[in-house]
């Protein structure tokens, strides 16, 4: 009763609380993508850092960036589209399929208890081939755990 009387005195507070809850739920329940930006890091065969930048849903696109930090070459970027598949088991993160302009495809699986990921294959751009191991290095999230759409 006390809470109801306080909200009656300030009805805009109740509206604000309801709005916050709805925005929070909507931000975490987006199908077919990450609800927040995600970056995964790996390396090329020449030890250059490679980053996969995933745009948040509703976009399904991202960019592979080769930093050229070891070989001292210029940074290179390659676009891809991605889809996050439904998890097959409750304790497993969903697979992420990447399609690089319809030419090369990559599937990445992540350990739900860590930020370690592995791809089912590799892609090659120019002379750069990428390792099969990836690590989630940036996850802009209000929650401490992995935020897969």
N, C-alpha and C positions, 0 to 999 in steps of 0.2 A: 504494500500500500504506500509506503513512504516513497519508493521509487516512482510509482505512478503519479503521486502528487507532485513530485519534483519535475517530472516530464510534462505534467499538465501546466505547470508554471512556465516552462520553457519548451514549447512544442517543437521548436526547430532542432533541439538536441536529439530528440528521438528520430527525426528525419535524417539527421547527419549520421547517426549510428546505423540505421537501416541502409543508407546509401553506401557507407563504408563496407558493410558486410556484403552487399550485392557486388560491389566492385571487386572485393577480394575474391569472392567465389568465381566471378567471371574471368578474372585474371589467371586463375589456376585451372580452369576447365575449358581449354581450347583444344579442339580435336586436330589431329594431323600435324602437329608441330610443337615446338618449344614455346611456352608461354612467355619466356623472357630470353634475352640474348644469351647465347652459349658460345664459348670458344674452346676448341680442343687443340692440343699441341702435339706434334710429332716431329720426325726428322727425315731429311732426304738421305740418299745413299752417300752424299758428299758432306753430311753433317750440318747442312743448313736447317734452320728451324722452319717448320711448316705449320701453319695455323689454319684450322677450319673455323670460319666465323659463320654461325647460324643466325639468320635474322629471326626475330620472334614471330609467332603466328599472329595474324592470319597469313603472313607471307610464308612461302615455302622455299625460299631461296637462301643462298649463302655464297661465301667466297673462300677459296683456297688461296692462301697467301704464302709465298716462299720468300723469306726475309733476306736471303743471301748473306747472312751474318757470318758464316764460316768461310765461304768462297769469295767474299767481298764483291759479289755481283749485285746488280740492281734488283730491287724487289719486284716479284712477278705475282700477278693475280689471275685466278681462273674462277669463273662463275659456275655454280651448280644449283640444282633444285634438289630438295630432300623431302622425304616422307618418314614419319615416325609410325612404325607398325604397332599394332596392339600387342601387348606383352602376352607371351604364351603361357607363362606361369606367374603366380602372384609374387614370387620372390625374385623375379628376373626383370631387369629393365628392358624396355622394348628396343627392337633393332631399329637402326636408322639407315635408310637407303639413300645414297647420293647418286645423282645422275649428272655427269659433266657433259652438257650439250649433246646428249644422246650418243656420245662416242665411247665413254668409259663409265663404268658403274662401280660402286663401292658400297659394301654393307658394313656397318660398325656396330659392335655389341659391347656394352659396358657392364662392369661388375657393379651390382647394386649396393655393395658395401664399401666401395671405394670410388675414386675418380679414374681408375684404369680402364682402358678400352682396347679392343683389338678389332682389326678389320679382317674380313674374310678373303681379302686379296689386296692388290695394290694398284695404283694408277701411275702412269708415266706421262709427264709433260716435258717436251724438249728433251733434255738430258737428265731430268730429275725424276727419280723413282722414290716413292715414299715407303717408309717402314710400315709395318702392320700394327705397330703399337701406338696408341694415342692416349692422351691424358686430358681430362677436363680441367682447364686452367682458369676459366672465368665462367661464373654462373651468377648472373645478377638476379638474386632471388631474395624474397623476404623470409624464406624458409631455409633452415640449415641443411636440408637434404637435397638430393638431385631433383630437379624440377622438369620432368618430362611431361609435355602436353597432356 
